[in-house]
């Protein structure tokens, strides 16, 4: 454990930021799972509603630095392709 006051503060701040980042990452994972469940259930209307919401959540996580730009782009492209392959636009 840290002995210096500034180190103690940094450790506490780091733990809070780590928890916040984990919750944002989990939110993205859950949104993707809900979207993929709707696609696998062949529910076009629900999947159509969830796609922009999921993309928005991914973009917010990218803006917060949770994902790099290419990772976020890869996730969005994969979900868009999944939607367009299963439900002809």
C-alpha angles and dihedrals in degrees: 000000000000119000101193118081095232091050091051091051091048092050091051092047091047091053091051092048091047091053091048092049091049091052092050091048090049091050090056092048092050092048090051091048092051091049093048090048090054091050093048089049087054090236101152097178094051092043089049090054094045097048098072091040091052092046090051092052090050092049091050090051089050091051090051091052096249092122131026116243095256093048092052091046090050092052093048093047092049092051093045091051091048090054096045094046093052099037115036108227 
